[in-house]
Amino acid sequence: MPDNSLGVLKKLELSLHEVARQNRDLYPCKGFNLFIHPESSDFFMNLAVPTGSDNWQVSVAQLLAIFKEHTRQPRLEYFDDLHPDLKIALEAAGFKQDMRAPVMVLEGKDFQKRQLKTRGRYRRLYNDEKENIEHALRRQSLAYGGTGDDSSLVWLPNLLKGLTDNSVMLAVLELGDFVSGASIQIGGGIGELAGVWTHPTEQKKGFAYSLCYQLLNDYFAEGYELIWLSAAEGAQRLYEKLGFKSLGTQLNYSMSIEP
């Protein structure tokens, strides 16, 4: 881990707050910022990000009260390295760990330009392509083991708004149909590579690598200097090939509550 890893993680945390604030209402409390979507109670649309606390037990109790007031399922995303004691209070309160994943970062100066030999046409999607964005979300759902039904479109309003205000970059690789896709969510001048997918019938053919490389090339060409991601299980090698390096650990926690 680099000597300045905690400093970089603090920058990523600030970006995480900025991204979470987009299209959501902010409810600060002791130790956390809660981001509540005013219309959707979907699991992924509401979350909390820590700000730091000298008493996590009290902070977690306040967090639960705000989620309950807004009838939202409590959910957190954070970097374990910055708040190592938080998981103790969360688990004592009944939270369950949903994800533990390596945080990986890539600086623009370390991004290596190279010639790609791959099938498929790289294509950026923009806010005036609603039908194509919907189709990409349905294909992404299939890649993640879903059905591709209308529940796949929960992110559509956020994507359209983000594409309009340039806080989101979205791209697909097309080979007859969309075979792979990914997005970059930008907050505070730092992007997060997220939602990387390849259709189940097209996996292990190099499409995700090609798609991510070309999207990263666009991202750094726009003047950004740093990007990060939390690597899904089995995907770390792909991101290492792109130049990403491990920096820390992201933890996601949630709690099921009665309506």
N, C-alpha and C positions, 0 to 999 in steps of 0.2 A: 504493500500500500504506500503510495507517495507520501512524502513528509507533509504536504499541504492538503492532505485528503479531507480533513475536517473543514478547512476553509472552503474547499470546493463543494462539499456536501451542504454547507450553509447557504451557498449561492443556489444550489439546486433546490433547497427547501424554500427559499424565497420565490423561486420560479414556480414551484408546486403550489404555493399559496396564490400566486397570480393566475395560474391556469384554472385552479379550482374556483376562483372568484368569477370567472367568465360565465354569464347566464345564470348565476346563482345569487341568493341573498346571503350576506355575511352576518353571522351571529358570533361575536367574540365572547369568550368567557375565560376564567382563570386557566391558563395552560394550553388553550386551544383556540383556533378559529374554526367555526362550523360553517359549512357552505350548504345551504338548503335550497333546492330547486323549488321555485314558487308553484309549479304546476305538477311536476312528476314525483311520485314516491318510489320510482324504480330504484333498485338497490344501488346501481352504479352512479346515479345522478345526485346523490347526497353523501357528503363525507365530512370528516374533520381532519385537520392537520395540526400537529402540536406546535406551540410557540415556546414552551418551556415552563416548568413549574417547580416550586420547592416543596410541594405536597401533591403528588399525583393522585392520591386517594380522593382528596377533596375535588381536584380538577375533574377526575373521571365522573364523580357524582354529579357535578354541574353539567358536564357534557351529556350524560344520560337524561337529565331533566329537560334539556333543550330539545334533544331528539324526540323525547316522548311528547313534549308540548306540540311539536310539529308532525306527530305521527309518522316519523321516519325511522327506518331501521338504522341503529347506530353502526357506523363504519368509519375506520381510520386508515390512512396511508401515511407512513413516515419512515425516516431513516433511523435504524436501530443505533447506529454509531453516534448519533447526536443526542439520543434520549434512551440510554441503555436501561434505565430503571422503569421506564413506562410500561413495558410488557408485564412486569410483576403486578402493578396495580390493575391493569386491564384483565389479566387472567384471574385475579382475586375477585374482580367484579362480575365475572362470568363471560367475558369475551373469549372468542375462539380465534385462533390464528388461521387466516384464510390463505396467506401466501408468505413465503420467505424466498426472496430472490436476490441474486447479486445485482448491485448497482454498477453500471458500466458507463464510462465516459469516453468521448472522442473530441479532441481539439482540432480546429481547422488546420493548424500548422502540421498536424500529424496525419491528415487525410491524404492518402496517396492516390494520385490520378493514374488510371490504367485503362487499357483497351479491353473492352468486353466482347466476348464471343458467345452470344446467346440468341435463342429464338425469342420472338415476342416483341411487341412495340410498346415502348415506355410512353405513358400518357398522364399528364397532370390533369386533374379534374378541378373545375372552378364552380363558383356559386350559381352560375346560370345553367348548370347541367344537373338539375335535380333528379331527373330520371336515371342518369348514369350513376349518380351517387347512391340512389336507392338500390340500384342493381348491385353495386359494389358492396353495400352493407349486407345484402342478402347472400351474396357469395362468401363474404367474410363469416357470416353465421354458419354456413355449411362447413367452412374450414374449421370452426371451433366446435363442431359437433352439434350445432343447432339445426333447425328445420328450414331456415330462410323465410319464415313467415313474417307478418307485420311487426312482431315483437323485435325483429332485427333492426327496426328503424328508430329505436329510441334515441340514438345519437344524431339523427338527421337534423333537427333544428340547431343543435350546437355546431355541427359541421358547416351548415349553410351560413350561420352567423360568423363563424371563425374564418371561413373562406372569404367572406365579405370584408372583414376588418383586418385580414392578413395575420391572424393569430393561429391559423391552421394551414398546413400544406398537405395536400392529399394527392396520391398518385396510384396508378394501377399499371400492370403489365398485361397487355392484350395479345391473345393468340386465338383468334376466332371469337373467344369470349374473354372476360377478365379472369386471368389465372392466378394473379397475385396482387397484393395491395398493401399499403401502409400509409400512416399519417404522421405528421410532426405537429405537436401542440406547443405553441410558443408563448412564454410568459417571462417578463423581465429580461428580454433579450436572450433567453436560453430556451432551446427546444428539447422536447422529449419525443423520441421515436417510439411510436406506440401502434397497437392494432395491426401488427405485421401478420399477414396471412397468405397461405397458398391453398388453392382448392384441393380437396382430398385426392382427386384423380391426377393431379399435376405435381405432387410433392416429390422431393429428392431429385429435382431436375435442374436446380440452380436458379429457379425463377425468383425466389425471395432474395437471394444475394444480389442478382442483377437489379431488381426493383429498388432495394434499399440503397445500393451504391449510387444509382442515378438520382434518387431523391436526396440523398446526402450531398451529392455534387451540386444540385440546385440550391440546397439550403446554405452551404458554405459560400456559394457564388453570390448570394444576397448579402454577404458581409457578416454573418453570424460566426462566432468564434468557438462555441462550445455546444455539445449536444449530449444527452444522456438517455439511458433506458434502464428498465428492470428486466433482466433476461428470463424468459420463460424456461421451464425445465427442458433441457435438451437443445436449447437454441444458443447457448453461450459460444459454441465454436463458430457458428455463423457470424456472430458479432465480432469475435476476435479476428476473423478473416477480414472484416471491414475496418479494423484498426481500433476497436473499442478495448478499453482496459478496465478491469475490475477495480472498484474504489471502496465499496461498502456493502451494506445490506439493507434492502427495503423490507418492511414488515407491513402486512395488511391484517387488520383485525375487524371482526364484526360480532354482533349479538342479535339473535332472533328475539323479538318481543311481540307480545300480543297486540293486535290493533287497538 
